[in-house]
Amino acid sequence: MKRREFITLLGGAAAAWPLAARAQPSERMRRIGVLLNLAENDPVGQSNLAKLQERLGQLGWRQGFNLELTTRWTAGSPALAQDFARELLRMQPDVVVANGGTATSAALKETRSVPIVFITDGDPVRMGFVASLGRPGGNATGFTGFETTIGPKRLQLLKEIASETSRVVVLNSENPQSLTLLPTIQAAAPKLGIELTIADVHNAADVERAIETAAREANVGLMALSSAVATVHRDLIITLAARHRLPCLYAEAVFPRVGGLISYGIDRDDLFRRAAAYADRVLRGEKPEGLPVQAPTKFELVINIKTANALGLDVPETLLLSADEVIE
């Protein structure tokens, strides 16, 4: 069973939104551009999009009736993100929903007037998306999985599940999110007795080279930061980690669900549902500058016991008891 508890800055504002104000939307056709940082055939991206569309439908927006929703998939490419952001903005959307720091940055480079609802793992203030979480102040607002302790927590969890780990290789795609997350991980590493190595990865060849290099030494672990690169090459990372018997911690629950060891991060489907509620409010006339950025205070921990056994790891009982999902 999963246990999720999100406490937002709005204190459940979407639920409290007056029913009278949520009457049937105007039948005038409205446009939403969606910029996703995954490949179109990625099941995670399809699930995210489905949750967005489902919630929009519940709020009265129907594709082809009063809504024209156009989706573009960047497959982790910054160049594609910029090209597709430009293409979506030429369609004159009423609002853009952007998933990921790269997609959000691309959209903001194209417009400072069209409302943008983002979903990111990075700190939107440090990345320049908003002036502050409580008062975004511009044309963008949304949802962030960033919390100052999440990087150190991930490192700690990797050390707990693989106690012999003395060096961790971080698979980093140099995206906007990593700029805010990496410093917190680097600061925490010495306190945990861990030597940190940053491996910049942009494609499959980089991933293979980084993991194979890591495997040459003993007591090495991996950490895959949240990025389109990690998601696009999900199967490759999991396969290589297993082949070289390297414990790896991931930012997305889908990784342990398909064979990875452990993950600690946000429920992204939930944030897409919440993003739909923000898009709805924008379509009804609210301005992004007045909608606070929402941040989860509860993250889900997922552990794959079968993978742990294959790696010869004895998962502490305390870790199993604290997990939101244990895959056997």
Helices and strands as residue ranges (DSSP letters): H 13-16, G 20-22, E 30-36, H 43-58, E 67-73, H 78-90, E 95-99, H 101-110, E 116-120, E 140-144, H 150-161, E 167-172, H 176-188, G 190-192, E 195-200, H 204-214, E 220-224, H 228-232, H 234-243, E 248-250, H 254-257, E 262-265, H 268-283, G 288-290, E 300-304, H 305-310, H 317-322, E 325-327
